[in-house]
Amino acid sequence: MAMVGLFWIGEDAVHVGAEPTGAASGVRLTEDGVAVLGAGGDRSWTWDEVVRIETHDVPVRSGVRRLASMAFDAALVAVTGDGELPPAFTVEVATTGETVLADAHAAVTGGIYLPAEYELSALLLRRLAEGGADIADLLAWGRDHAAEGTPPREEREALLRKWAGA
C-alpha cells in the first residue's frame, strides 16, 4: 500500500486516512462505492447515493512547522517511552438520505499533512462525490505502483492534480 495525500491506496481499495485495523473506524472507497467501517457497524453506499465527502480537523502544517512537530513528538516518545496512535480526523459522508461521520487516522509519517496535499485531497474527494473523478484511476495506480511504497512529495501532488482534474 502507498500513501498519496489523505489516501492510503492498495490494489482493491482506497482508504481515507490509514487502513483501519481491528475495531478502528475508517472510510473505504471502492469501485462499488463508499463504506464507513468500525464503530457503530459497517455502512456502505453506491457512488450514485453519495453527494458529498468532506474531512474535518485534519492536522495540516507547513513544512517547517511539520518538521518541528515531528521532532517534538519523537523527543517526547524518547523521554517518556509512550507512543500514541496517529492523530484522528473526521470524514463526513453525505448521501441522498443521511450524513454519517467517521473517524480516520492520519496515514502520513508524523501524522501531519502538508497544505498542498491536503487541499488537493479535499478537491479529489469533492470530485469523486460529484462524479467528476473516478476511483478506478486511483485503484489502477494502486495495482501498478502501491507495492513500491509511498512516492516522493512532488509525485504525490502530481498524482492528486491528475486524479482531481486540477
C-alpha positions in Angstrom: 0.0 0.0 0.0 1.1 3.6 -0.5 0.1 7.0 0.9 -0.9 9.8 -1.6 -2.4 12.8 0.1 -5.1 11.7 2.5 -5.4 8.4 0.7 -4.0 5.0 1.6 -4.1 3.2 -1.7 -4.0 -0.5 -2.3 -4.8 -2.8 -5.2 -8.5 -3.2 -4.5 -9.5 -0.3 -2.1 -8.6 3.2 -1.2 -8.9 4.3 2.4 -9.3 7.9 3.5 -6.5 8.0 6.1 -4.8 4.9 7.4 -6.4 1.5 6.6 -8.3 0.6 9.8 -7.2 -2.5 11.7 -9.2 -4.4 14.4 -12.1 -2.3 15.7 -10.7 1.0 14.4 -13.0 3.1 12.2 -12.3 4.4 8.8 -13.7 5.1 5.3 -13.0 2.8 2.3 -13.6 3.8 -1.3 -14.0 1.1 -4.0 -15.4 0.9 -7.4 -18.7 -0.2 -5.8 -19.0 2.9 -3.6 -18.1 4.2 -0.1 -18.1 2.2 3.1 -17.8 3.5 6.7 -16.1 0.9 8.8 -15.8 0.3 12.6 -17.7 1.9 15.4 -21.4 1.6 15.1 -21.2 -1.1 12.5 -20.3 -1.0 8.8 -22.3 1.1 6.4 -22.0 1.4 2.7 -23.4 3.3 -0.3 -23.1 3.2 -4.0 -21.4 6.2 -5.7 -24.8 7.2 -7.0 -26.1 7.7 -3.5 -23.1 9.7 -2.3 -23.5 13.5 -2.7 -20.5 14.8 -0.6 -17.4 13.6 1.2 -15.5 16.1 3.4 -12.9 15.9 6.0 -12.7 17.9 9.2 -9.9 18.5 11.8 -7.1 17.1 9.6 -3.7 18.1 11.0 -2.2 20.4 8.4 1.0 22.4 8.8 3.7 24.0 6.6 6.9 22.0 6.0 8.9 23.8 8.8 6.1 23.5 11.4 5.5 19.9 10.4 9.2 19.0 11.0 9.2 20.8 14.3 6.1 18.9 15.4 7.6 15.6 14.4 10.9 16.4 16.2 9.0 17.3 19.4 6.9 14.1 19.2 10.0 12.0 18.7 11.7 13.6 21.6 8.6 13.1 23.8 8.5 9.4 22.9 12.2 9.0 23.6 11.9 10.6 27.0 8.6 9.0 28.1 8.6 5.8 26.1 4.9 6.4 25.4 3.9 6.4 21.8 0.5 7.4 20.5 -1.7 6.5 17.6 -1.6 8.8 14.7 -3.9 11.8 15.0 -7.5 11.2 14.1 -9.7 13.3 11.9 -13.3 13.2 10.8 -14.7 12.1 7.5 -18.2 13.2 6.7 -20.1 11.1 4.1 -23.4 12.7 2.9 -25.8 10.6 0.9 -29.2 11.3 -0.6 -30.7 10.3 2.8 -28.3 10.8 5.6 -25.0 12.2 6.8 -22.5 9.9 8.6 -19.4 10.9 10.5 -16.5 8.5 10.9 -13.1 8.8 12.5 -10.0 8.1 10.4 -6.3 8.1 11.4 -3.7 10.1 9.6 -1.6 7.8 7.3 1.2 10.2 6.7 4.5 9.9 8.6 4.4 12.1 11.6 0.6 12.4 11.4 0.6 15.9 9.8 -0.2 16.7 6.2 1.3 19.4 4.1 -1.2 22.1 2.9 -0.9 21.4 -0.8 -1.6 17.6 -0.4 -4.5 18.3 1.9 -6.1 20.8 -0.4 -5.7 18.5 -3.5 -7.0 15.6 -1.5 -10.1 17.6 -0.4 -10.7 18.6 -4.0 -10.4 15.0 -5.2 -12.9 13.9 -2.5 -15.4 16.5 -3.8 -14.8 15.5 -7.4 -15.3 11.8 -6.5 -18.6 12.5 -4.8 -19.8 14.7 -7.6 -18.9 12.2 -10.3 -16.1 14.4 -11.8 -13.3 11.9 -10.9 -13.2 8.2 -10.9 -11.9 6.0 -8.1 -10.8 3.5 -10.8 -7.9 5.8 -11.6 -6.6 5.5 -8.0 -7.1 1.8 -8.0 -5.3 1.3 -11.3 -2.4 3.3 -9.9 -2.5 1.1 -6.8 -2.4 -2.1 -8.7 0.6 -0.9 -10.7 2.6 1.1 -8.0 1.3 0.6 -4.4 3.8 -2.3 -3.7 6.6 0.2 -4.4 5.5 2.3 -1.4 4.8 6.0 -1.0 6.1 8.1 -3.8 8.0 11.4 -3.2 6.0 14.6 -2.4 6.2 16.1 -5.9 4.9 12.9 -7.4 2.1 12.6 -4.9 1.0 16.2 -5.7 1.1 15.5 -9.4 -1.0 12.4 -9.0 -3.6 14.2 -6.9 -3.8 17.0 -9.5 -4.2 14.4 -12.3 -6.9 12.4 -10.5 -8.8 15.6 -9.5 -8.5 17.1 -12.9 -6.9 20.2 -11.3 
